[in-house]
């Protein structure tokens, strides 16, 4: 799966999260920060991680979620790594 496809999938997820500023979802890049740029509460990141697992049919290790950064590229990298593990 291409990184851009993953970002598009993340945008679909973020559209369902009411605490995310929906107007800011238009220009998301890998450098977009969930907390600083989108106004996502840090507590909401667990919910986003769970929805990401469902959408992409993967399961993150708890340690990976604990160490997750707040930029889109951090989540994209985690998805790619998790998919590579199989």
N, CA, C and O atoms as a Maestro MAE file, in Angstrom:
{
 s_m_m2io_version
 :::
 2.0.0
}

f_m_ct {
 s_m_title
 :::
 protein
 m_atom[344] {
  # First column is atom index #
  i_m_mmod_type
  r_m_x_coord
  r_m_y_coord
  r_m_z_coord
  i_m_residue_number
  s_m_chain_name
  s_m_pdb_residue_name
  s_m_pdb_atom_name
  i_m_atomic_number
  :::
  1 25 0.852 -1.182 0.000 1 A "UNK " " N  " 7
  2 3 0.000 0.000 0.000 1 A "UNK " " CA " 6
  3 2 0.896 1.244 0.000 1 A "UNK " " C  " 6
  4 15 1.872 1.323 0.747 1 A "UNK " " O  " 8
  5 25 0.555 2.179 -0.826 2 A "UNK " " N  " 7
  6 3 1.332 3.407 -0.944 2 A "UNK " " CA " 6
  7 2 1.061 4.341 0.244 2 A "UNK " " C  " 6
  8 15 -0.012 4.309 0.847 2 A "UNK " " O  " 8
  9 25 2.044 5.157 0.558 3 A "UNK " " N  " 7
  10 3 1.916 6.075 1.693 3 A "UNK " " CA " 6
  11 2 0.737 7.037 1.497 3 A "UNK " " C  " 6
  12 15 0.032 7.353 2.456 3 A "UNK " " O  " 8
  13 25 0.522 7.501 0.264 4 A "UNK " " N  " 7
  14 3 -0.586 8.425 0.011 4 A "UNK " " CA " 6
  15 2 -1.932 7.741 0.259 4 A "UNK " " C  " 6
  16 15 -2.864 8.373 0.757 4 A "UNK " " O  " 8
  17 25 -2.039 6.460 -0.083 5 A "UNK " " N  " 7
  18 3 -3.274 5.716 0.187 5 A "UNK " " CA " 6
  19 2 -3.519 5.624 1.688 5 A "UNK " " C  " 6
  20 15 -4.655 5.732 2.151 5 A "UNK " " O  " 8
  21 25 -2.444 5.424 2.440 6 A "UNK " " N  " 7
  22 3 -2.570 5.351 3.891 6 A "UNK " " CA " 6
  23 2 -3.046 6.696 4.442 6 A "UNK " " C  " 6
  24 15 -3.921 6.740 5.307 6 A "UNK " " O  " 8
  25 25 -2.473 7.786 3.944 7 A "UNK " " N  " 7
  26 3 -2.892 9.122 4.398 7 A "UNK " " CA " 6
  27 2 -4.367 9.345 4.084 7 A "UNK " " C  " 6
  28 15 -5.104 9.879 4.913 7 A "UNK " " O  " 8
  29 25 -4.800 8.941 2.895 8 A "UNK " " N  " 7
  30 3 -6.217 9.091 2.533 8 A "UNK " " CA " 6
  31 2 -7.097 8.286 3.481 8 A "UNK " " C  " 6
  32 15 -8.174 8.739 3.869 8 A "UNK " " O  " 8
  33 25 -6.641 7.098 3.851 9 A "UNK " " N  " 7
  34 3 -7.386 6.283 4.817 9 A "UNK " " CA " 6
  35 2 -7.447 6.955 6.180 9 A "UNK " " C  " 6
  36 15 -8.477 6.920 6.854 9 A "UNK " " O  " 8
  37 25 -6.339 7.567 6.582 10 A "UNK " " N  " 7
  38 3 -6.323 8.288 7.857 10 A "UNK " " CA " 6
  39 2 -7.287 9.466 7.834 10 A "UNK " " C  " 6
  40 15 -7.964 9.738 8.825 10 A "UNK " " O  " 8
  41 25 -7.350 10.160 6.714 11 A "UNK " " N  " 7
  42 3 -8.293 11.284 6.596 11 A "UNK " " CA " 6
  43 2 -9.728 10.783 6.756 11 A "UNK " " C  " 6
  44 15 -10.539 11.428 7.420 11 A "UNK " " O  " 8
  45 25 -10.043 9.637 6.152 12 A "UNK " " N  " 7
  46 3 -11.383 9.066 6.305 12 A "UNK " " CA " 6
  47 2 -11.687 8.797 7.777 12 A "UNK " " C  " 6
  48 15 -12.790 9.066 8.252 12 A "UNK " " O  " 8
  49 25 -10.698 8.266 8.488 13 A "UNK " " N  " 7
  50 3 -10.872 8.013 9.918 13 A "UNK " " CA " 6
  51 2 -11.079 9.325 10.660 13 A "UNK " " C  " 6
  52 15 -11.989 9.440 11.482 13 A "UNK " " O  " 8
  53 25 -10.244 10.308 10.376 14 A "UNK " " N  " 7
  54 3 -10.315 11.585 11.085 14 A "UNK " " CA " 6
  55 2 -11.629 12.315 10.838 14 A "UNK " " C  " 6
  56 15 -12.064 13.105 11.676 14 A "UNK " " O  " 8
  57 25 -12.260 12.062 9.710 15 A "UNK " " N  " 7
  58 3 -13.560 12.674 9.433 15 A "UNK " " CA " 6
  59 2 -14.622 12.180 10.402 15 A "UNK " " C  " 6
  60 15 -15.655 12.828 10.569 15 A "UNK " " O  " 8
  61 25 -14.381 11.029 11.050 16 A "UNK " " N  " 7
  62 3 -15.351 10.477 11.995 16 A "UNK " " CA " 6
  63 2 -15.060 10.890 13.437 16 A "UNK " " C  " 6
  64 15 -15.819 10.556 14.347 16 A "UNK " " O  " 8
  65 25 -13.969 11.612 13.640 17 A "UNK " " N  " 7
  66 3 -13.578 12.022 14.994 17 A "UNK " " CA " 6
  67 2 -14.032 13.460 15.214 17 A "UNK " " C  " 6
  68 15 -13.497 14.386 14.604 17 A "UNK " " O  " 8
  69 25 -15.007 13.640 16.077 18 A "UNK " " N  " 7
  70 3 -15.635 14.960 16.236 18 A "UNK " " CA " 6
  71 2 -14.712 16.006 16.833 18 A "UNK " " C  " 6
  72 15 -14.954 17.201 16.670 18 A "UNK " " O  " 8
  73 25 -13.644 15.577 17.530 19 A "UNK " " N  " 7
  74 3 -12.747 16.547 18.156 19 A "UNK " " CA " 6
  75 2 -11.702 17.099 17.191 19 A "UNK " " C  " 6
  76 15 -10.954 18.012 17.540 19 A "UNK " " O  " 8
  77 25 -11.648 16.550 15.979 20 A "UNK " " N  " 7
  78 3 -10.680 17.013 14.980 20 A "UNK " " CA " 6
  79 2 -11.292 18.158 14.178 20 A "UNK " " C  " 6
  80 15 -12.454 18.090 13.777 20 A "UNK " " O  " 8
  81 25 -10.518 19.195 13.949 21 A "UNK " " N  " 7
  82 3 -10.968 20.331 13.144 21 A "UNK " " CA " 6
  83 2 -11.107 19.872 11.684 21 A "UNK " " C  " 6
  84 15 -10.113 19.715 10.977 21 A "UNK " " O  " 8
  85 25 -12.332 19.663 11.256 22 A "UNK " " N  " 7
  86 3 -12.613 19.086 9.941 22 A "UNK " " CA " 6
  87 2 -12.100 19.936 8.781 22 A "UNK " " C  " 6
  88 15 -11.727 19.399 7.738 22 A "UNK " " O  " 8
  89 25 -12.080 21.241 8.954 23 A "UNK " " N  " 7
  90 3 -11.608 22.127 7.882 23 A "UNK " " CA " 6
  91 2 -10.120 21.934 7.593 23 A "UNK " " C  " 6
  92 15 -9.655 22.211 6.487 23 A "UNK " " O  " 8
  93 25 -9.390 21.465 8.578 24 A "UNK " " N  " 7
  94 3 -7.951 21.285 8.415 24 A "UNK " " CA " 6
  95 2 -7.583 19.949 7.772 24 A "UNK " " C  " 6
  96 15 -6.406 19.683 7.528 24 A "UNK " " O  " 8
  97 25 -8.566 19.119 7.501 25 A "UNK " " N  " 7
  98 3 -8.302 17.809 6.897 25 A "UNK " " CA " 6
  99 2 -8.027 17.906 5.402 25 A "UNK " " C  " 6
  100 15 -7.630 16.919 4.782 25 A "UNK " " O  " 8
  101 25 -8.230 19.069 4.822 26 A "UNK " " N  " 7
  102 3 -8.087 19.248 3.382 26 A "UNK " " CA " 6
  103 2 -6.630 19.133 2.927 26 A "UNK " " C  " 6
  104 15 -6.355 18.524 1.893 26 A "UNK " " O  " 8
  105 25 -5.715 19.699 3.671 27 A "UNK " " N  " 7
  106 3 -4.319 19.770 3.227 27 A "UNK " " CA " 6
  107 2 -3.370 18.938 4.081 27 A "UNK " " C  " 6
  108 15 -2.253 19.371 4.364 27 A "UNK " " O  " 8
  109 25 -3.796 17.761 4.491 28 A "UNK " " N  " 7
  110 3 -2.947 16.924 5.347 28 A "UNK " " CA " 6
  111 2 -1.746 16.406 4.563 28 A "UNK " " C  " 6
  112 15 -1.870 15.949 3.427 28 A "UNK " " O  " 8
  113 25 -0.580 16.493 5.204 29 A "UNK " " N  " 7
  114 3 0.644 15.901 4.663 29 A "UNK " " CA " 6
  115 2 1.246 15.032 5.762 29 A "UNK " " C  " 6
  116 15 0.709 14.950 6.867 29 A "UNK " " O  " 8
  117 25 2.363 14.385 5.449 30 A "UNK " " N  " 7
  118 3 3.022 13.563 6.462 30 A "UNK " " CA " 6
  119 2 3.562 14.412 7.608 30 A "UNK " " C  " 6
  120 15 3.790 13.900 8.704 30 A "UNK " " O  " 8
  121 25 3.765 15.701 7.366 31 A "UNK " " N  " 7
  122 3 4.291 16.588 8.408 31 A "UNK " " CA " 6
  123 2 3.194 17.187 9.288 31 A "UNK " " C  " 6
  124 15 3.496 17.873 10.265 31 A "UNK " " O  " 8
  125 25 1.931 16.940 8.957 32 A "UNK " " N  " 7
  126 3 0.825 17.437 9.766 32 A "UNK " " CA " 6
  127 2 0.887 16.795 11.148 32 A "UNK " " C  " 6
  128 15 1.078 15.585 11.277 32 A "UNK " " O  " 8
  129 25 0.725 17.616 12.171 33 A "UNK " " N  " 7
  130 3 0.744 17.134 13.548 33 A "UNK " " CA " 6
  131 2 -0.707 17.018 14.035 33 A "UNK " " C  " 6
  132 15 -1.472 17.981 13.978 33 A "UNK " " O  " 8
  133 25 -1.068 15.820 14.512 34 A "UNK " " N  " 7
  134 3 -2.444 15.602 14.970 34 A "UNK " " CA " 6
  135 2 -2.831 16.584 16.067 34 A "UNK " " C  " 6
  136 15 -3.937 17.124 16.062 34 A "UNK " " O  " 8
  137 25 -1.921 16.813 17.005 35 A "UNK " " N  " 7
  138 3 -2.238 17.628 18.168 35 A "UNK " " CA " 6
  139 2 -2.107 19.118 17.856 35 A "UNK " " C  " 6
  140 15 -3.040 19.885 18.095 35 A "UNK " " O  " 8
  141 25 -0.961 19.529 17.328 36 A "UNK " " N  " 7
  142 3 -0.713 20.955 17.084 36 A "UNK " " CA " 6
  143 2 -1.513 21.500 15.899 36 A "UNK " " C  " 6
  144 15 -2.068 22.596 15.972 36 A "UNK " " O  " 8
  145 25 -1.570 20.726 14.803 37 A "UNK " " N  " 7
  146 3 -2.207 21.241 13.581 37 A "UNK " " CA " 6
  147 2 -3.704 20.953 13.491 37 A "UNK " " C  " 6
  148 15 -4.465 21.771 12.974 37 A "UNK " " O  " 8
  149 25 -4.123 19.803 13.988 38 A "UNK " " N  " 7
  150 3 -5.531 19.410 13.842 38 A "UNK " " CA " 6
  151 2 -6.333 19.607 15.119 38 A "UNK " " C  " 6
  152 15 -7.553 19.446 15.119 38 A "UNK " " O  " 8
  153 25 -5.654 19.953 16.207 39 A "UNK " " N  " 7
  154 3 -6.361 20.173 17.466 39 A "UNK " " CA " 6
  155 2 -6.886 18.903 18.098 39 A "UNK " " C  " 6
  156 15 -7.850 18.941 18.863 39 A "UNK " " O  " 8
  157 25 -6.261 17.770 17.785 40 A "UNK " " N  " 7
  158 3 -6.703 16.491 18.340 40 A "UNK " " CA " 6
  159 2 -6.231 16.372 19.785 40 A "UNK " " C  " 6
  160 15 -5.037 16.512 20.051 40 A "UNK " " O  " 8
  161 25 -7.147 16.117 20.730 41 A "UNK " " N  " 7
  162 3 -6.695 15.900 22.104 41 A "UNK " " CA " 6
  163 2 -5.812 14.642 22.157 41 A "UNK " " C  " 6
  164 15 -6.092 13.656 21.475 41 A "UNK " " O  " 8
  165 25 -4.765 14.682 22.955 42 A "UNK " " N  " 7
  166 3 -3.863 13.527 23.018 42 A "UNK " " CA " 6
  167 2 -4.608 12.269 23.443 42 A "UNK " " C  " 6
  168 15 -4.242 11.166 23.037 42 A "UNK " " O  " 8
  169 25 -5.643 12.421 24.253 43 A "UNK " " N  " 7
  170 3 -6.417 11.256 24.689 43 A "UNK " " CA " 6
  171 2 -7.177 10.613 23.520 43 A "UNK " " C  " 6
  172 15 -7.513 9.430 23.573 43 A "UNK " " O  " 8
  173 25 -7.438 11.373 22.494 44 A "UNK " " N  " 7
  174 3 -8.165 10.866 21.322 44 A "UNK " " CA " 6
  175 2 -7.264 10.008 20.430 44 A "UNK " " C  " 6
  176 15 -7.767 9.271 19.582 44 A "UNK " " O  " 8
  177 25 -5.951 10.092 20.606 45 A "UNK " " N  " 7
  178 3 -5.020 9.339 19.760 45 A "UNK " " CA " 6
  179 2 -5.217 7.832 19.905 45 A "UNK " " C  " 6
  180 15 -5.016 7.094 18.940 45 A "UNK " " O  " 8
  181 25 -5.604 7.361 21.087 46 A "UNK " " N  " 7
  182 3 -5.855 5.925 21.295 46 A "UNK " " CA " 6
  183 2 -7.045 5.487 20.447 46 A "UNK " " C  " 6
  184 15 -7.011 4.432 19.814 46 A "UNK " " O  " 8
  185 25 -8.091 6.299 20.439 47 A "UNK " " N  " 7
  186 3 -9.267 6.016 19.631 47 A "UNK " " CA " 6
  187 2 -8.909 5.984 18.142 47 A "UNK " " C  " 6
  188 15 -9.367 5.109 17.406 47 A "UNK " " O  " 8
  189 25 -8.093 6.936 17.709 48 A "UNK " " N  " 7
  190 3 -7.662 6.980 16.305 48 A "UNK " " CA " 6
  191 2 -6.830 5.740 15.979 48 A "UNK " " C  " 6
  192 15 -6.980 5.155 14.906 48 A "UNK " " O  " 8
  193 25 -5.957 5.340 16.899 49 A "UNK " " N  " 7
  194 3 -5.146 4.134 16.685 49 A "UNK " " CA " 6
  195 2 -6.042 2.906 16.532 49 A "UNK " " C  " 6
  196 15 -5.795 2.066 15.667 49 A "UNK " " O  " 8
  197 25 -7.073 2.795 17.360 50 A "UNK " " N  " 7
  198 3 -7.991 1.654 17.284 50 A "UNK " " CA " 6
  199 2 -8.742 1.645 15.948 50 A "UNK " " C  " 6
  200 15 -8.887 0.596 15.321 50 A "UNK " " O  " 8
  201 25 -9.212 2.806 15.523 51 A "UNK " " N  " 7
  202 3 -9.910 2.896 14.240 51 A "UNK " " CA " 6
  203 2 -8.968 2.589 13.076 51 A "UNK " " C  " 6
  204 15 -9.376 2.016 12.065 51 A "UNK " " O  " 8
  205 25 -7.692 2.982 13.236 52 A "UNK " " N  " 7
  206 3 -6.696 2.705 12.204 52 A "UNK " " CA " 6
  207 2 -6.466 1.206 12.076 52 A "UNK " " C  " 6
  208 15 -6.361 0.681 10.968 52 A "UNK " " O  " 8
  209 25 -6.390 0.523 13.207 53 A "UNK " " N  " 7
  210 3 -6.224 -0.930 13.186 53 A "UNK " " CA " 6
  211 2 -7.379 -1.589 12.441 53 A "UNK " " C  " 6
  212 15 -7.168 -2.472 11.610 53 A "UNK " " O  " 8
  213 25 -8.596 -1.157 12.741 54 A "UNK " " N  " 7
  214 3 -9.781 -1.720 12.075 54 A "UNK " " CA " 6
  215 2 -9.750 -1.450 10.577 54 A "UNK " " C  " 6
  216 15 -9.967 -2.359 9.776 54 A "UNK " " O  " 8
  217 25 -9.482 -0.212 10.200 55 A "UNK " " N  " 7
  218 3 -9.518 0.175 8.789 55 A "UNK " " CA " 6
  219 2 -8.501 -0.595 7.960 55 A "UNK " " C  " 6
  220 15 -8.799 -1.032 6.848 55 A "UNK " " O  " 8
  221 25 -7.294 -0.760 8.507 56 A "UNK " " N  " 7
  222 3 -6.219 -1.372 7.739 56 A "UNK " " CA " 6
  223 2 -6.031 -2.860 8.043 56 A "UNK " " C  " 6
  224 15 -5.129 -3.494 7.494 56 A "UNK " " O  " 8
  225 25 -6.876 -3.420 8.913 57 A "UNK " " N  " 7
  226 3 -6.817 -4.844 9.209 57 A "UNK " " CA " 6
  227 2 -5.501 -5.275 9.843 57 A "UNK " " C  " 6
  228 15 -4.947 -6.321 9.505 57 A "UNK " " O  " 8
  229 25 -5.010 -4.453 10.767 58 A "UNK " " N  " 7
  230 3 -3.730 -4.730 11.433 58 A "UNK " " CA " 6
  231 2 -3.910 -4.594 12.938 58 A "UNK " " C  " 6
  232 15 -4.948 -4.134 13.414 58 A "UNK " " O  " 8
  233 25 -2.884 -5.000 13.678 59 A "UNK " " N  " 7
  234 3 -2.907 -4.816 15.125 59 A "UNK " " CA " 6
  235 2 -1.552 -4.276 15.572 59 A "UNK " " C  " 6
  236 15 -0.513 -4.890 15.329 59 A "UNK " " O  " 8
  237 25 -1.580 -3.130 16.222 60 A "UNK " " N  " 7
  238 3 -0.356 -2.509 16.709 60 A "UNK " " CA " 6
  239 2 0.062 -3.149 18.022 60 A "UNK " " C  " 6
  240 15 -0.789 -3.572 18.805 60 A "UNK " " O  " 8
  241 25 1.361 -3.225 18.269 61 A "UNK " " N  " 7
  242 3 1.869 -3.615 19.579 61 A "UNK " " CA " 6
  243 2 1.636 -2.452 20.532 61 A "UNK " " C  " 6
  244 15 1.722 -1.290 20.133 61 A "UNK " " O  " 8
  245 25 1.343 -2.760 21.785 62 A "UNK " " N  " 7
  246 3 1.116 -1.699 22.775 62 A "UNK " " CA " 6
  247 2 2.312 -0.763 22.877 62 A "UNK " " C  " 6
  248 15 2.150 0.451 23.006 62 A "UNK " " O  " 8
  249 25 3.525 -1.335 22.819 63 A "UNK " " N  " 7
  250 3 4.731 -0.500 22.906 63 A "UNK " " CA " 6
  251 2 4.802 0.497 21.757 63 A "UNK " " C  " 6
  252 15 5.232 1.636 21.938 63 A "UNK " " O  " 8
  253 25 4.374 0.057 20.565 64 A "UNK " " N  " 7
  254 3 4.389 0.950 19.400 64 A "UNK " " CA " 6
  255 2 3.444 2.131 19.610 64 A "UNK " " C  " 6
  256 15 3.767 3.265 19.258 64 A "UNK " " O  " 8
  257 25 2.289 1.859 20.179 65 A "UNK " " N  " 7
  258 3 1.321 2.934 20.424 65 A "UNK " " CA " 6
  259 2 1.853 3.881 21.496 65 A "UNK " " C  " 6
  260 15 1.701 5.098 21.390 65 A "UNK " " O  " 8
  261 25 2.480 3.313 22.529 66 A "UNK " " N  " 7
  262 3 3.041 4.147 23.604 66 A "UNK " " CA " 6
  263 2 4.112 5.096 23.073 66 A "UNK " " C  " 6
  264 15 4.232 6.229 23.538 66 A "UNK " " O  " 8
  265 25 4.891 4.625 22.092 67 A "UNK " " N  " 7
  266 3 6.007 5.402 21.555 67 A "UNK " " CA " 6
  267 2 5.633 6.244 20.340 67 A "UNK " " C  " 6
  268 15 6.488 6.906 19.753 67 A "UNK " " O  " 8
  269 25 4.354 6.219 19.962 68 A "UNK " " N  " 7
  270 3 3.913 6.883 18.744 68 A "UNK " " CA " 6
  271 2 4.045 8.397 18.841 68 A "UNK " " C  " 6
  272 15 3.626 9.006 19.825 68 A "UNK " " O  " 8
  273 25 4.631 8.996 17.811 69 A "UNK " " N  " 7
  274 3 4.719 10.449 17.739 69 A "UNK " " CA " 6
  275 2 3.368 11.029 17.336 69 A "UNK " " C  " 6
  276 15 2.399 10.292 17.153 69 A "UNK " " O  " 8
  277 25 3.306 12.338 17.200 70 A "UNK " " N  " 7
  278 3 2.013 12.970 16.915 70 A "UNK " " CA " 6
  279 2 1.876 13.458 15.481 70 A "UNK " " C  " 6
  280 15 0.895 14.121 15.142 70 A "UNK " " O  " 8
  281 25 2.857 13.135 14.631 71 A "UNK " " N  " 7
  282 3 2.757 13.542 13.227 71 A "UNK " " CA " 6
  283 2 2.142 12.429 12.388 71 A "UNK " " C  " 6
  284 15 2.230 11.251 12.734 71 A "UNK " " O  " 8
  285 25 1.525 12.819 11.290 72 A "UNK " " N  " 7
  286 3 0.909 11.844 10.388 72 A "UNK " " CA " 6
  287 2 1.947 10.825 9.929 72 A "UNK " " C  " 6
  288 15 1.644 9.635 9.836 72 A "UNK " " O  " 8
  289 25 3.178 11.279 9.641 73 A "UNK " " N  " 7
  290 3 4.194 10.344 9.161 73 A "UNK " " CA " 6
  291 2 4.516 9.281 10.203 73 A "UNK " " C  " 6
  292 15 4.878 8.163 9.838 73 A "UNK " " O  " 8
  293 25 4.395 9.597 11.484 74 A "UNK " " N  " 7
  294 3 4.635 8.611 12.535 74 A "UNK " " CA " 6
  295 2 3.621 7.469 12.436 74 A "UNK " " C  " 6
  296 15 3.972 6.297 12.580 74 A "UNK " " O  " 8
  297 25 2.365 7.828 12.190 75 A "UNK " " N  " 7
  298 3 1.318 6.816 12.062 75 A "UNK " " CA " 6
  299 2 1.500 6.038 10.759 75 A "UNK " " C  " 6
  300 15 1.353 4.816 10.741 75 A "UNK " " O  " 8
  301 25 1.815 6.734 9.678 76 A "UNK " " N  " 7
  302 3 2.043 6.060 8.391 76 A "UNK " " CA " 6
  303 2 3.196 5.062 8.525 76 A "UNK " " C  " 6
  304 15 3.090 3.924 8.070 76 A "UNK " " O  " 8
  305 25 4.299 5.492 9.151 77 A "UNK " " N  " 7
  306 3 5.440 4.599 9.354 77 A "UNK " " CA " 6
  307 2 5.043 3.372 10.172 77 A "UNK " " C  " 6
  308 15 5.458 2.256 9.860 77 A "UNK " " O  " 8
  309 25 4.244 3.577 11.212 78 A "UNK " " N  " 7
  310 3 3.801 2.462 12.050 78 A "UNK " " CA " 6
  311 2 2.941 1.490 11.249 78 A "UNK " " C  " 6
  312 15 3.097 0.275 11.374 78 A "UNK " " O  " 8
  313 25 2.039 2.016 10.432 79 A "UNK " " N  " 7
  314 3 1.188 1.151 9.605 79 A "UNK " " CA " 6
  315 2 2.059 0.338 8.650 79 A "UNK " " C  " 6
  316 15 1.862 -0.870 8.514 79 A "UNK " " O  " 8
  317 25 3.007 0.978 7.993 80 A "UNK " " N  " 7
  318 3 3.882 0.297 7.051 80 A "UNK " " CA " 6
  319 2 4.677 -0.797 7.761 80 A "UNK " " C  " 6
  320 15 4.783 -1.916 7.258 80 A "UNK " " O  " 8
  321 25 5.239 -0.474 8.933 81 A "UNK " " N  " 7
  322 3 6.023 -1.468 9.698 81 A "UNK " " CA " 6
  323 2 5.154 -2.642 10.121 81 A "UNK " " C  " 6
  324 15 5.569 -3.797 10.026 81 A "UNK " " O  " 8
  325 25 3.948 -2.341 10.589 82 A "UNK " " N  " 7
  326 3 3.043 -3.384 11.066 82 A "UNK " " CA " 6
  327 2 2.603 -4.289 9.921 82 A "UNK " " C  " 6
  328 15 2.528 -5.508 10.079 82 A "UNK " " O  " 8
  329 25 2.312 -3.687 8.766 83 A "UNK " " N  " 7
  330 3 1.927 -4.483 7.594 83 A "UNK " " CA " 6
  331 2 3.084 -5.362 7.131 83 A "UNK " " C  " 6
  332 15 2.860 -6.489 6.688 83 A "UNK " " O  " 8
  333 25 4.315 -4.868 7.226 84 A "UNK " " N  " 7
  334 3 5.483 -5.625 6.800 84 A "UNK " " CA " 6
  335 2 5.713 -6.838 7.693 84 A "UNK " " C  " 6
  336 15 6.201 -7.870 7.233 84 A "UNK " " O  " 8
  337 25 5.363 -6.713 8.971 85 A "UNK " " N  " 7
  338 3 5.498 -7.836 9.902 85 A "UNK " " CA " 6
  339 2 4.529 -8.961 9.548 85 A "UNK " " C  " 6
  340 15 4.782 -10.136 9.815 85 A "UNK " " O  " 8
  341 25 3.406 -8.563 8.935 86 A "UNK " " N  " 7
  342 3 2.406 -9.543 8.533 86 A "UNK " " CA " 6
  343 2 1.520 -9.870 9.683 86 A "UNK " " C  " 6
  344 15 0.606 -10.683 9.547 86 A "UNK " " O  " 8
  :::
 }
 m_bond[343] {
  # First column is bond index #
  i_m_from
  i_m_to
  i_m_order
  :::
  1 1 2 1
  2 2 3 1
  3 3 4 2
  4 3 5 1
  5 5 6 1
  6 6 7 1
  7 7 8 2
  8 7 9 1
  9 9 10 1
  10 10 11 1
  11 11 12 2
  12 11 13 1
  13 13 14 1
  14 14 15 1
  15 15 16 2
  16 15 17 1
  17 17 18 1
  18 18 19 1
  19 19 20 2
  20 19 21 1
  21 21 22 1
  22 22 23 1
  23 23 24 2
  24 23 25 1
  25 25 26 1
  26 26 27 1
  27 27 28 2
  28 27 29 1
  29 29 30 1
  30 30 31 1
  31 31 32 2
  32 31 33 1
  33 33 34 1
  34 34 35 1
  35 35 36 2
  36 35 37 1
  37 37 38 1
  38 38 39 1
  39 39 40 2
  40 39 41 1
  41 41 42 1
  42 42 43 1
  43 43 44 2
  44 43 45 1
  45 45 46 1
  46 46 47 1
  47 47 48 2
  48 47 49 1
  49 49 50 1
  50 50 51 1
  51 51 52 2
  52 51 53 1
  53 53 54 1
  54 54 55 1
  55 55 56 2
  56 55 57 1
  57 57 58 1
  58 58 59 1
  59 59 60 2
  60 59 61 1
  61 61 62 1
  62 62 63 1
  63 63 64 2
  64 63 65 1
  65 65 66 1
  66 66 67 1
  67 67 68 2
  68 67 69 1
  69 69 70 1
  70 70 71 1
  71 71 72 2
  72 71 73 1
  73 73 74 1
  74 74 75 1
  75 75 76 2
  76 75 77 1
  77 77 78 1
  78 78 79 1
  79 79 80 2
  80 79 81 1
  81 81 82 1
  82 82 83 1
  83 83 84 2
  84 83 85 1
  85 85 86 1
  86 86 87 1
  87 87 88 2
  88 87 89 1
  89 89 90 1
  90 90 91 1
  91 91 92 2
  92 91 93 1
  93 93 94 1
  94 94 95 1
  95 95 96 2
  96 95 97 1
  97 97 98 1
  98 98 99 1
  99 99 100 2
  100 99 101 1
  101 101 102 1
  102 102 103 1
  103 103 104 2
  104 103 105 1
  105 105 106 1
  106 106 107 1
  107 107 108 2
  108 107 109 1
  109 109 110 1
  110 110 111 1
  111 111 112 2
  112 111 113 1
  113 113 114 1
  114 114 115 1
  115 115 116 2
  116 115 117 1
  117 117 118 1
  118 118 119 1
  119 119 120 2
  120 119 121 1
  121 121 122 1
  122 122 123 1
  123 123 124 2
  124 123 125 1
  125 125 126 1
  126 126 127 1
  127 127 128 2
  128 127 129 1
  129 129 130 1
  130 130 131 1
  131 131 132 2
  132 131 133 1
  133 133 134 1
  134 134 135 1
  135 135 136 2
  136 135 137 1
  137 137 138 1
  138 138 139 1
  139 139 140 2
  140 139 141 1
  141 141 142 1
  142 142 143 1
  143 143 144 2
  144 143 145 1
  145 145 146 1
  146 146 147 1
  147 147 148 2
  148 147 149 1
  149 149 150 1
  150 150 151 1
  151 151 152 2
  152 151 153 1
  153 153 154 1
  154 154 155 1
  155 155 156 2
  156 155 157 1
  157 157 158 1
  158 158 159 1
  159 159 160 2
  160 159 161 1
  161 161 162 1
  162 162 163 1
  163 163 164 2
  164 163 165 1
  165 165 166 1
  166 166 167 1
  167 167 168 2
  168 167 169 1
  169 169 170 1
  170 170 171 1
  171 171 172 2
  172 171 173 1
  173 173 174 1
  174 174 175 1
  175 175 176 2
  176 175 177 1
  177 177 178 1
  178 178 179 1
  179 179 180 2
  180 179 181 1
  181 181 182 1
  182 182 183 1
  183 183 184 2
  184 183 185 1
  185 185 186 1
  186 186 187 1
  187 187 188 2
  188 187 189 1
  189 189 190 1
  190 190 191 1
  191 191 192 2
  192 191 193 1
  193 193 194 1
  194 194 195 1
  195 195 196 2
  196 195 197 1
  197 197 198 1
  198 198 199 1
  199 199 200 2
  200 199 201 1
  201 201 202 1
  202 202 203 1
  203 203 204 2
  204 203 205 1
  205 205 206 1
  206 206 207 1
  207 207 208 2
  208 207 209 1
  209 209 210 1
  210 210 211 1
  211 211 212 2
  212 211 213 1
  213 213 214 1
  214 214 215 1
  215 215 216 2
  216 215 217 1
  217 217 218 1
  218 218 219 1
  219 219 220 2
  220 219 221 1
  221 221 222 1
  222 222 223 1
  223 223 224 2
  224 223 225 1
  225 225 226 1
  226 226 227 1
  227 227 228 2
  228 227 229 1
  229 229 230 1
  230 230 231 1
  231 231 232 2
  232 231 233 1
  233 233 234 1
  234 234 235 1
  235 235 236 2
  236 235 237 1
  237 237 238 1
  238 238 239 1
  239 239 240 2
  240 239 241 1
  241 241 242 1
  242 242 243 1
  243 243 244 2
  244 243 245 1
  245 245 246 1
  246 246 247 1
  247 247 248 2
  248 247 249 1
  249 249 250 1
  250 250 251 1
  251 251 252 2
  252 251 253 1
  253 253 254 1
  254 254 255 1
  255 255 256 2
  256 255 257 1
  257 257 258 1
  258 258 259 1
  259 259 260 2
  260 259 261 1
  261 261 262 1
  262 262 263 1
  263 263 264 2
  264 263 265 1
  265 265 266 1
  266 266 267 1
  267 267 268 2
  268 267 269 1
  269 269 270 1
  270 270 271 1
  271 271 272 2
  272 271 273 1
  273 273 274 1
  274 274 275 1
  275 275 276 2
  276 275 277 1
  277 277 278 1
  278 278 279 1
  279 279 280 2
  280 279 281 1
  281 281 282 1
  282 282 283 1
  283 283 284 2
  284 283 285 1
  285 285 286 1
  286 286 287 1
  287 287 288 2
  288 287 289 1
  289 289 290 1
  290 290 291 1
  291 291 292 2
  292 291 293 1
  293 293 294 1
  294 294 295 1
  295 295 296 2
  296 295 297 1
  297 297 298 1
  298 298 299 1
  299 299 300 2
  300 299 301 1
  301 301 302 1
  302 302 303 1
  303 303 304 2
  304 303 305 1
  305 305 306 1
  306 306 307 1
  307 307 308 2
  308 307 309 1
  309 309 310 1
  310 310 311 1
  311 311 312 2
  312 311 313 1
  313 313 314 1
  314 314 315 1
  315 315 316 2
  316 315 317 1
  317 317 318 1
  318 318 319 1
  319 319 320 2
  320 319 321 1
  321 321 322 1
  322 322 323 1
  323 323 324 2
  324 323 325 1
  325 325 326 1
  326 326 327 1
  327 327 328 2
  328 327 329 1
  329 329 330 1
  330 330 331 1
  331 331 332 2
  332 331 333 1
  333 333 334 1
  334 334 335 1
  335 335 336 2
  336 335 337 1
  337 337 338 1
  338 338 339 1
  339 339 340 2
  340 339 341 1
  341 341 342 1
  342 342 343 1
  343 343 344 2
  :::
 }
}
